[in-house]
Structure formats: structure tokens, C-alpha cells
């Protein structure tokens, strides 16, 4: 259950970043509010996951999923670079996330 909470926290973090992109520097009300709601949701879910998971592993996985997720969303939604090296580096983050999960105690 803790891993599912951590995944939900990371996805909320991705949603926060995407909402804040649309907030255009806090100049648009609803995307700004959505970003704040998602940020708070991510913190709450991460806090719940930390009840059972080691903090170093959980935060590294949370950050990695967030970074890879936002990078992938940038490619899919905003036409950001999908250069082979960039895709390989995003895949490397995913491999590291999986490795941290497999080695967590």
C-alpha cells in the first residue's frame, strides 16, 4: 500500500508541475489553484507513504518519478525534445527507480 501511495504522490507532483506551467507565473487563477492543490496532495501522500518506507528510498523514487514524468509529459504535450540521448536518460531514471524499489527493505 505504501508504494501505491508513493506512486500517487509522484503523479500528483507531475500534475502540479503541469498545472503551474499553465499558471503562467501565477497569472492564471485556476491553474494556479490546481497547482497548489496538487502540491499539497503530493506532500500528504508522500507523508503517508513515509510511515512504512525508508525516507531516502521513498524521496528518491518520488523525485525520480516526478522528474521522468514531467520530462515525458513535456515531450508528449509540449513538443519538447525527444532526442535519443534525452530518452535514454529518462529511461535511466526509470531503471534507477526500479532498482531502488527492488532493494528497499
Secondary structure, 3 states (H helix, E strand, C coil): CHHHHHHHHHHHHHHHHHHHHHHCCCCCHHHHHHHHHHHHHHHHHHHHHCCCCCHHHHHHHHHHHHHHHHHHHHHHHHCCCCCHHHHHHHHHHHHHHHHHHHHCC
